[in-house]
């Protein structure tokens, strides 16, 4: 795909597209967008490079935010956390990194690495570890292919820094979650340090440029007064699942996650029907009139009916009119190893995963 420069103008597109892929999670895109724009204006554009352009023996360190997205609405980073965390891993490993990469493609966690790359003076790899957003650390393609999540560093806006070394990526999640809760339910993190060869083998490729294209499609549809939801469905090879009004949101922040249920009553061609969506930071299972129509690891996103703007779990409100869409996930998540860590049964749902295109074919 070659190389391109990410400028401040690209951040609006990236924020729009990444929030669609974030399936309700990944953090508030507005905050991440502002952080990235400020960094680019101060330090210059960021080089977005293809996976194949990363030398096999060079070090790549992912950057991200961890915690409950709802907390980020009020607990704002001071901007120095990721640089501090990045340098701590470099110091611990005794070598410098050649690039950073997004841990997940979703909301804040697609724009935060742009700001980190600008401040560090490093290129950003056009890939991530999920192709969407997931709530837990071990839920990354890096982990499926055997890359250790540690050494991992967590930092907060107060200046605290914690470095973890664990015996498994599941233990990384448990210990890092406890540290994140102690830090106020959100922290900036660096983790999964890996070589360029490992990035080539296990990353979900092209996700940042894909998110930018999605954002461009939405902005273009709005400018032409076309239906942005239709453009999103077309670009993602997705499906319209439901159109309705949000009539209830049961939401709580617990154990470092935003958990809850969204209830919608149908409008227009869905009138007389209902939908419930369960979420844990991200939307996990969608049921229409009690029947599962889509489930994790496929993507479930709520879009504002008129604008196509993705609604994050922290932004859900009574009265919003939304179109619920489903999109196919990255192929790694449909393997037995992938479903073991991100399938609906892992989250406690008595549901067998079926690809969304198969569910839609029999609906």
QUINOR-V769839 format. One record per residue. RES is the residue in one small letter. PHI is phi in radians with two decimals (* if undefined). NEAR is the number of other ideal C-beta (glycine too) atoms within 12 Angstrom. D_LAST is the distance of its C-alpha to the last C-alpha in Angstrom with 1 decimal. Layout:
RES & PHI & NEAR & D_LAST
RES & PHI & NEAR & D_LAST
This chain:
x & * & 20 & 37.3
x & 1.42 & 14 & 40.7
x & -2.00 & 21 & 42.0
x & -2.48 & 23 & 41.7
x & -1.75 & 20 & 43.2
x & -1.58 & 38 & 41.2
x & -1.93 & 23 & 43.0
x & -1.03 & 28 & 42.7
x & -1.15 & 20 & 40.9
x & -1.34 & 33 & 38.0
x & -1.22 & 39 & 37.4
x & -1.12 & 30 & 35.6
x & -1.10 & 33 & 33.1
x & -1.09 & 52 & 32.8
x & -1.10 & 45 & 32.3
x & -1.13 & 42 & 29.5
x & -1.18 & 43 & 27.6
x & -1.16 & 52 & 28.2
x & -1.24 & 51 & 27.0
x & -1.12 & 54 & 23.6
x & -1.27 & 53 & 23.6
x & -1.27 & 52 & 25.0
x & 0.88 & 52 & 21.9
x & 1.67 & 49 & 24.2
x & -1.98 & 54 & 27.0
x & 1.57 & 53 & 29.8
x & 1.66 & 51 & 32.3
x & -1.09 & 42 & 33.2
x & -1.19 & 47 & 33.2
x & -1.12 & 28 & 36.1
x & -1.10 & 34 & 38.5
x & -1.09 & 45 & 37.7
x & -1.11 & 34 & 38.1
x & -1.09 & 25 & 41.5
x & -1.09 & 42 & 42.6
x & -1.19 & 47 & 41.8
x & -1.09 & 30 & 43.4
x & -1.05 & 23 & 46.5
x & -1.16 & 37 & 46.8
x & -1.14 & 31 & 46.4
x & -1.14 & 19 & 49.0
x & -1.50 & 17 & 51.4
x & -1.97 & 24 & 51.0
x & 1.83 & 19 & 49.5
x & -1.06 & 26 & 46.3
x & -1.85 & 40 & 44.4
x & -1.35 & 30 & 44.0
x & -1.71 & 40 & 40.4
x & -1.99 & 34 & 40.7
x & -1.29 & 26 & 38.6
x & -0.94 & 35 & 38.1
x & -1.19 & 21 & 40.2
x & -1.56 & 26 & 43.1
x & -1.57 & 36 & 43.5
x & -1.00 & 20 & 46.4
x & -1.00 & 18 & 45.5
x & -1.67 & 15 & 48.3
x & -1.48 & 27 & 47.9
x & -1.60 & 33 & 46.5
x & -2.17 & 49 & 43.3
x & -2.14 & 51 & 42.6
x & -1.20 & 51 & 39.3
x & -2.25 & 55 & 39.7
x & -2.91 & 53 & 37.4
x & -1.91 & 53 & 37.3
x & -2.16 & 55 & 36.4
x & 2.38 & 44 & 35.8
x & -1.50 & 41 & 34.0
x & -0.98 & 48 & 33.0
x & -1.05 & 32 & 34.0
x & -1.18 & 33 & 37.6
x & -1.15 & 39 & 37.9
x & -1.15 & 23 & 37.9
x & -2.10 & 17 & 41.4
x & -1.70 & 28 & 42.6
x & -1.52 & 23 & 43.3
x & -1.11 & 42 & 44.4
x & -1.54 & 18 & 48.0
x & 1.75 & 26 & 47.1
x & -1.77 & 23 & 49.2
x & -1.04 & 38 & 47.1
x & -1.23 & 49 & 45.3
x & -1.08 & 35 & 48.5
x & -1.09 & 33 & 50.2
x & -1.17 & 44 & 47.4
x & -1.10 & 43 & 47.3
x & -1.13 & 26 & 51.1
x & -1.14 & 29 & 51.1
x & -1.20 & 39 & 48.9
x & -1.02 & 26 & 51.0
x & -1.09 & 20 & 54.2
x & -1.14 & 23 & 52.9
x & -1.48 & 25 & 51.9
x & 1.26 & 11 & 55.1
x & -2.70 & 16 & 53.4
x & -1.58 & 20 & 52.1
x & -1.53 & 40 & 48.5
x & -1.66 & 30 & 47.8
x & -2.89 & 40 & 44.5
x & -2.06 & 50 & 41.9
x & -2.62 & 57 & 38.1
x & -1.31 & 61 & 35.3
x & -1.28 & 52 & 34.0
x & -2.58 & 52 & 30.5
x & -1.70 & 53 & 28.9
x & -2.97 & 51 & 28.4
x & 0.77 & 47 & 30.4
x & -0.97 & 51 & 33.9
x & -1.37 & 57 & 33.7
x & -1.74 & 60 & 33.3
x & -1.64 & 54 & 36.3
x & -0.98 & 56 & 38.6
x & -1.11 & 55 & 39.2
x & -1.13 & 51 & 40.3
x & -1.09 & 45 & 43.0
x & -1.11 & 48 & 44.0
x & -1.08 & 43 & 44.4
x & -1.08 & 37 & 46.5
x & -1.20 & 33 & 48.8
x & -1.46 & 33 & 49.2
x & 1.23 & 22 & 49.8
x & -2.06 & 36 & 47.3
x & -1.29 & 35 & 44.5
x & -1.98 & 49 & 40.8
x & -1.37 & 47 & 38.6
x & -1.40 & 41 & 35.5
x & -2.98 & 47 & 33.2
x & -2.73 & 48 & 32.1
x & -1.80 & 50 & 31.1
x & -2.48 & 49 & 27.4
x & 1.34 & 44 & 25.8
x & -3.00 & 52 & 24.6
x & -2.12 & 54 & 26.2
x & -2.28 & 51 & 26.4
x & -1.47 & 43 & 28.6
x & -2.16 & 37 & 30.9
x & -1.07 & 43 & 33.5
x & -1.27 & 38 & 32.6
x & -1.51 & 45 & 29.1
x & -2.39 & 48 & 30.3
x & -1.03 & 46 & 30.2
x & -0.99 & 43 & 34.0
x & -1.21 & 39 & 33.8
x & -1.01 & 34 & 31.4
x & -1.61 & 25 & 34.1
x & 1.58 & 18 & 36.9
x & -1.41 & 32 & 38.5
x & -1.17 & 27 & 40.2
x & -1.31 & 42 & 39.4
x & -1.91 & 35 & 43.1
x & -1.15 & 30 & 45.6
x & -2.25 & 46 & 43.8
x & -2.14 & 41 & 45.4
x & -2.04 & 44 & 44.4
x & -2.34 & 40 & 46.4
x & -2.26 & 33 & 46.4
x & -1.26 & 26 & 48.0
x & -1.51 & 19 & 51.0
x & 1.90 & 15 & 52.1
x & -1.23 & 22 & 50.9
x & -2.46 & 30 & 49.9
x & -2.26 & 33 & 48.6
x & -1.96 & 29 & 48.4
x & -1.97 & 36 & 46.3
x & -2.28 & 22 & 46.7
x & -2.23 & 26 & 44.4
x & -1.52 & 13 & 43.9
x & -2.79 & 19 & 40.1
x & -1.23 & 32 & 37.4
x & -1.18 & 22 & 36.1
x & -1.17 & 22 & 39.6
x & -1.03 & 37 & 39.6
x & -1.04 & 32 & 36.7
x & -1.09 & 22 & 38.4
x & -1.28 & 29 & 41.8
x & -1.18 & 40 & 40.7
x & -1.13 & 34 & 38.5
x & -1.10 & 22 & 41.6
x & -1.14 & 32 & 43.7
x & -1.11 & 39 & 41.2
x & -1.05 & 24 & 41.2
x & -1.12 & 19 & 45.0
x & -1.43 & 31 & 45.1
x & 1.84 & 27 & 43.3
x & 1.29 & 31 & 39.6
x & -2.69 & 43 & 39.6
x & -2.66 & 45 & 41.4
x & -1.66 & 52 & 41.6
x & -2.36 & 49 & 41.3
x & -2.22 & 50 & 42.1
x & -2.84 & 48 & 40.8
x & 0.84 & 47 & 39.7
x & -1.08 & 42 & 42.8
x & -2.64 & 44 & 42.4
x & -1.49 & 27 & 43.9
x & -1.04 & 30 & 42.7
x & -1.12 & 20 & 42.0
x & -1.17 & 32 & 39.6
x & -1.03 & 42 & 37.9
x & -1.05 & 27 & 37.3
x & -1.35 & 23 & 36.0
x & -2.24 & 33 & 33.5
x & -1.36 & 43 & 32.7
x & -1.48 & 41 & 29.4
x & -1.47 & 31 & 31.0
x & 1.25 & 28 & 31.2
x & -1.24 & 43 & 29.4
x & -1.25 & 50 & 32.1
x & -1.15 & 33 & 32.4
x & -1.11 & 34 & 28.6
x & -1.09 & 51 & 28.6
x & -1.12 & 36 & 31.5
x & -1.09 & 30 & 29.7
x & -1.07 & 45 & 26.8
x & -1.06 & 38 & 29.4
x & -1.06 & 25 & 31.2
x & -1.10 & 30 & 28.1
x & -1.14 & 40 & 27.6
x & -1.12 & 27 & 31.3
x & -1.15 & 23 & 31.4
x & -1.10 & 27 & 28.6
x & -1.10 & 23 & 30.5
x & -1.10 & 12 & 33.8
x & -1.56 & 13 & 32.4
x & 1.03 & 10 & 30.8
x & -1.70 & 19 & 27.4
x & -1.43 & 24 & 24.0
x & -1.15 & 34 & 24.2
x & -1.10 & 36 & 20.6
x & -1.08 & 23 & 19.7
x & -1.14 & 30 & 22.3
x & -1.12 & 44 & 21.0
x & -1.05 & 31 & 17.5
x & -1.14 & 23 & 19.3
x & -1.17 & 28 & 21.9
x & -1.68 & 37 & 19.6
x & 0.99 & 20 & 16.9
x & -1.70 & 32 & 14.6
x & -2.44 & 32 & 11.6
x & -1.37 & 35 & 11.9
x & -1.71 & 41 & 10.2
x & -2.93 & 42 & 12.4
x & -2.34 & 30 & 15.8
x & -2.83 & 36 & 18.3
x & -1.86 & 30 & 21.7
x & -1.25 & 36 & 22.9
x & -1.91 & 23 & 24.5
x & -2.85 & 22 & 25.6
x & -2.30 & 32 & 26.3
x & -1.72 & 19 & 27.6
x & -2.37 & 30 & 29.3
x & -2.58 & 18 & 32.2
x & -1.81 & 27 & 34.0
x & -2.55 & 17 & 34.9
x & 0.96 & 20 & 36.2
x & 1.45 & 35 & 35.8
x & -2.16 & 33 & 32.1
x & -1.70 & 40 & 30.4
x & -2.09 & 30 & 28.0
x & 2.89 & 30 & 25.9
x & -2.37 & 27 & 22.9
x & -1.88 & 41 & 21.6
x & -2.04 & 29 & 20.5
x & -2.20 & 38 & 19.1
x & -1.89 & 27 & 19.0
x & -1.14 & 25 & 16.9
x & -2.24 & 24 & 18.9
x & 0.92 & 17 & 18.7
x & -1.27 & 12 & 15.4
x & -1.81 & 25 & 14.1
x & -1.04 & 14 & 17.1
x & 1.59 & 13 & 17.1
x & -1.98 & 24 & 14.4
x & -2.30 & 28 & 15.4
x & -2.44 & 40 & 14.7
x & -2.14 & 34 & 16.9
x & -2.19 & 43 & 17.7
x & -1.61 & 33 & 20.2
x & -2.40 & 42 & 22.7
x & -2.38 & 37 & 25.8
x & 1.13 & 48 & 27.3
x & -1.85 & 50 & 23.9
x & -1.24 & 53 & 20.4
x & -1.96 & 46 & 19.0
x & -2.43 & 41 & 16.0
x & -2.04 & 48 & 13.6
x & -2.14 & 30 & 12.3
x & -1.82 & 31 & 10.8
x & 0.87 & 19 & 12.6
x & 1.51 & 12 & 13.4
x & -1.81 & 20 & 10.2
x & -1.16 & 31 & 10.2
x & -1.97 & 34 & 8.0
x & -2.84 & 45 & 10.9
x & -2.59 & 39 & 14.3
x & -0.96 & 47 & 17.7
x & -1.54 & 48 & 18.9
x & -1.11 & 46 & 16.3
x & -1.57 & 48 & 17.5
x & -2.17 & 52 & 16.5
x & -2.32 & 51 & 18.8
x & -1.69 & 47 & 19.7
x & -2.09 & 45 & 21.3
x & -1.05 & 33 & 23.8
x & -0.98 & 29 & 22.4
x & -1.46 & 19 & 25.7
x & -1.77 & 26 & 27.0
x & 1.35 & 36 & 24.2
x & -1.21 & 34 & 26.2
x & -1.25 & 49 & 24.5
x & -1.75 & 40 & 25.2
x & -1.37 & 48 & 26.6
x & -1.12 & 48 & 26.5
x & -1.37 & 40 & 30.2
x & -1.73 & 31 & 29.6
x & -1.13 & 32 & 27.1
x & -2.51 & 20 & 28.6
x & -1.01 & 17 & 28.0
x & 1.67 & 18 & 27.3
x & -1.06 & 31 & 25.7
x & -1.76 & 28 & 23.0
x & -2.34 & 46 & 20.5
x & -1.77 & 41 & 17.4
x & -1.65 & 49 & 15.4
x & -2.08 & 45 & 14.4
x & -2.11 & 45 & 13.4
x & -2.37 & 40 & 15.4
x & -1.15 & 28 & 16.1
x & -1.51 & 40 & 19.1
x & -1.09 & 34 & 22.3
x & -1.06 & 18 & 22.4
x & -1.04 & 32 & 25.0
x & -1.40 & 36 & 22.6
x & -1.64 & 26 & 20.4
x & -1.43 & 19 & 23.6
x & -0.97 & 13 & 24.7
x & -1.15 & 21 & 27.5
x & -1.19 & 32 & 25.2
x & -1.15 & 28 & 22.7
x & -1.09 & 21 & 25.8
x & -1.84 & 34 & 26.8
x & -2.36 & 43 & 23.7
x & -1.27 & 31 & 20.9
x & -1.05 & 30 & 19.4
x & -1.23 & 19 & 21.9
x & -1.06 & 26 & 24.8
x & -1.48 & 29 & 24.1
x & 1.65 & 14 & 24.1
x & -1.65 & 22 & 20.5
x & -1.45 & 12 & 19.6
x & -2.39 & 26 & 16.4
x & -1.52 & 15 & 16.1
x & -1.19 & 31 & 15.2
x & -2.38 & 25 & 12.4
x & -0.92 & 26 & 12.5
x & -1.06 & 37 & 10.2
x & -1.16 & 20 & 9.8
x & -1.28 & 19 & 8.6
x & -1.07 & 27 & 6.0
x & -1.22 & 24 & 5.0
x & -1.19 & 11 & 5.7
x & -1.86 & 12 & 3.8
x & -1.24 & 20 & 0.0
